[in-house]
Amino acid sequence: MKRISMIIVVSLLISSCSKEYIPRDLEAITILPFIIDSTSIRAMQVLNSETVYYAGSKGDIGFTKNDGKSWSKDYIRYQDSIRPHFRSFAKNGNAFFALSIENPALLYKITEGKSELVYTENHEKVFYDALQFFDDSLHGIAVGDPTEDCASIIITSDGGESWRKISCTSLPEFKEGEAFFAASNTNIKTLGSTVWIASGGKRARILKSDNFGETWQIFETPFIQGNGPQGIYAIDFADKNNGIIVGGDYSKPLENKANKAITKDGGKTWTLVADNQNPNYKSCVQYVPNTNGKEVFAVGVTGVSFSNDGGISWNEVSKDAYYSIQFADKHNAWLSGNQKMGKLTLK
């Protein structure tokens, strides 16, 4: 009996050690750029290390399936004259969904090269910023700037076939000047049935729902806030408790002031990361998968930065400007930017 117990203990120790994080060499990070003419790309969906789809500013939907060796592109037009400016893009099963900014808001379902308009909204203040699906693929959510005294949030529970806007009576109140940033399609994070949304401008707060967006809580942050370009631009969670937010002041991109913070209690409270270090303004942050929440990348017009201690300390790995980053696996990620895409490799 003692022998069996000892074997179990040793096995558990070996298993525990095998999952322990081992820091990787910064010198092993490479970024290969690809020119994508005449479009600004803020939203993408990575399928694997060789395949990525994107939605661009000219109504364009593009992709590569061969690691960037060749790119294909098609266009969506509304009433033949409007080229939707897409900054929100998500995938659900075999369908992609692209959502435009500005008035009118246009949400398209795209399958096998065919596009179907599944939601429209007309309002002088309408401006949608980000779109994501939940883990079950049936539920989805998009967030936009207020048209009344609350966030504009639309949800679906049938895989994107139909969408409805949540009434302000079910949402936290927003004051004039609090809104969102359509910078990288990453101010929304979904995990299981939970969603977090990060705001900016007059206030920088976290909206949270644990039932697919039906009911909401809202939490304060110590993040930079107070006027239009200040606030949280992106949010990510390694698990249900540990998360990170980045952003700053877009009008002062080199400033490093209250622009990154972490949480260990699911977003209820946030702790600022020291200001006296890189990164400065960033528009996207993403944990590297299968690194126990240790490795994090943040990107923006000021370059690409990397942390291997959960976002506490950072190193700059590139000065190249990108809007967003999304991982295929532990070793490969795609980046999007102005008239370009990029492929990051981390050995």
Secondary structure as GFF3:
##gff-version 3
##sequence-region A 1 347
A	DSSP	alpha_helix	2	18	.	.	.	ID=ss1
A	DSSP	three_ten_helix	26	28	.	.	.	ID=ss2
A	DSSP	beta_strand	29	48	.	.	.	ID=ss3
A	DSSP	beta_strand	51	56	.	.	.	ID=ss4
A	DSSP	beta_strand	60	64	.	.	.	ID=ss5
A	DSSP	beta_strand	72	75	.	.	.	ID=ss6
A	DSSP	beta_strand	86	92	.	.	.	ID=ss7
A	DSSP	beta_strand	95	100	.	.	.	ID=ss8
A	DSSP	beta_strand	105	111	.	.	.	ID=ss9
A	DSSP	beta_strand	114	121	.	.	.	ID=ss10
A	DSSP	beta_strand	128	133	.	.	.	ID=ss11
A	DSSP	beta_strand	140	144	.	.	.	ID=ss12
A	DSSP	beta_strand	152	156	.	.	.	ID=ss13
A	DSSP	beta_strand	164	165	.	.	.	ID=ss14
A	DSSP	three_ten_helix	168	170	.	.	.	ID=ss15
A	DSSP	beta_strand	178	179	.	.	.	ID=ss16
A	DSSP	beta_strand	188	191	.	.	.	ID=ss17
A	DSSP	beta_strand	194	198	.	.	.	ID=ss18
A	DSSP	beta_strand	200	201	.	.	.	ID=ss19
A	DSSP	beta_strand	205	209	.	.	.	ID=ss20
A	DSSP	beta_strand	217	220	.	.	.	ID=ss21
A	DSSP	beta_strand	230	237	.	.	.	ID=ss22
A	DSSP	beta_strand	243	249	.	.	.	ID=ss23
A	DSSP	beta_strand	260	263	.	.	.	ID=ss24
A	DSSP	beta_strand	271	272	.	.	.	ID=ss25
A	DSSP	beta_strand	284	287	.	.	.	ID=ss26
A	DSSP	beta_strand	296	300	.	.	.	ID=ss27
A	DSSP	beta_strand	303	307	.	.	.	ID=ss28
A	DSSP	beta_strand	315	318	.	.	.	ID=ss29
A	DSSP	beta_strand	324	327	.	.	.	ID=ss30
A	DSSP	beta_strand	332	346	.	.	.	ID=ss31
###
